[in-house]
């Protein structure tokens, strides 16, 4: 057999011409299949069951964590406390028990941040009075 582009001889099992590299266009005779025909099948992807997110609890946790190293700002702890309480109430109303831990973490860290803030301001006030 010959390549249709460069007329180089090739063997019957080749897919590309060894001289010019072009694909060889020839039909191979195939034996008829005795098996049943294959049809495309639809694949079913079940929907993902996601629990509702408790974004308020996440924001409360972030404010609570930030309130610890930045104890001079009392408002971060107070905002974290309020948002964590709202997130805790929302997590109790939903069936999202894993999300409850975020609200509890925010609540605890906010309380720690508020206590540190009060202690820091007490030390500053006492130092200013002396």
C-alpha positions in Angstrom: 0.0 0.0 0.0 1.1 3.6 -0.6 0.7 6.9 1.3 -1.7 9.2 -0.6 0.5 12.2 0.1 4.1 11.1 -0.6 3.6 7.7 -2.3 5.8 5.9 0.2 5.1 2.2 0.7 3.8 1.2 4.2 2.7 -2.0 5.8 -0.9 -2.7 6.6 -0.7 -2.2 10.4 0.7 1.4 10.3 -1.4 4.3 11.2 1.0 7.1 10.1 3.3 7.4 7.2 7.0 6.8 8.2 8.2 9.4 5.6 5.8 12.4 5.8 4.1 11.7 9.2 0.6 12.2 7.8 -2.2 9.9 9.0 -2.9 7.0 6.7 -6.5 6.9 5.4 -7.5 3.3 4.8 -10.4 1.2 5.9 -9.6 -2.0 7.7 -12.0 -4.8 7.3 -13.6 -5.8 10.6 -15.5 -8.9 11.3 -19.1 -8.5 12.2 -19.7 -8.7 15.9 -22.0 -11.3 17.2 -22.6 -9.5 20.5 -25.6 -7.2 21.1 -25.2 -3.5 20.2 -23.9 -1.1 22.8 -26.0 1.9 23.7 -25.0 5.0 25.6 -26.3 4.9 29.1 -27.2 7.9 31.2 -25.3 8.2 34.5 -27.3 9.2 37.5 -25.6 11.6 40.0 -27.5 11.8 43.2 -28.0 15.3 44.6 -25.6 16.3 47.4 -27.3 16.7 50.7 -25.8 19.8 52.3 -26.6 21.0 55.7 -27.5 24.7 55.8 -24.4 26.8 56.6 -24.4 29.0 59.7 -22.4 32.0 58.3 -23.3 34.1 61.3 -21.7 31.6 63.6 -18.5 31.6 61.4 -18.3 35.4 61.5 -18.9 35.4 65.3 -16.1 32.9 65.7 -13.8 35.0 63.6 -14.6 38.1 65.7 -14.1 36.1 68.8 -10.7 34.9 67.7 -9.7 38.4 66.6 -10.8 39.9 69.9 -8.1 37.9 71.8 -4.9 39.3 70.3 -6.6 42.7 69.8 -7.9 43.1 73.3 -7.6 46.9 73.2 -10.7 47.0 71.0 -13.7 45.9 73.1 -16.1 46.1 70.3 -14.6 43.0 68.5 -15.4 40.8 71.5 -18.9 42.3 71.9 -19.7 41.9 68.2 -18.3 38.3 68.3 -20.4 37.6 71.4 -23.6 38.8 69.8 -23.0 37.0 66.5 -22.1 33.8 68.2 -25.3 33.9 70.3 -27.3 34.4 67.2 -25.5 31.6 65.5 -26.0 29.3 68.5 -29.8 30.0 68.4 -29.9 29.4 64.6 -27.9 26.1 65.0 -30.4 24.9 67.6 -33.3 25.6 65.4 -31.8 23.7 62.5 -30.7 20.2 62.5 -27.1 21.3 62.0 -25.3 20.1 65.1 -21.8 20.2 63.6 -22.3 23.9 63.0 -23.1 24.4 66.6 -19.4 24.0 67.5 -18.5 27.1 65.5 -21.0 29.2 67.5 -19.7 27.7 70.8 -16.1 28.4 69.8 -17.0 32.0 68.9 -18.9 32.4 72.2 -15.9 31.2 74.3 -13.3 33.2 72.4 -15.5 36.3 72.5 -15.9 36.0 76.3 -12.1 35.5 76.7 -11.5 38.5 74.5 -13.9 40.7 76.5 -12.3 39.6 79.8 -8.8 40.4 78.5 -10.1 43.7 77.2 -11.5 44.7 80.6 -8.3 43.6 82.3 -6.2 45.6 79.8 -8.3 48.7 80.2 -8.2 48.4 84.0 -4.4 48.2 83.9 -4.3 51.2 81.6 -6.6 53.2 83.9 -4.7 52.3 87.0 -1.4 53.2 85.4 -2.8 56.5 84.2 -4.0 57.3 87.8 -0.6 56.7 89.4 
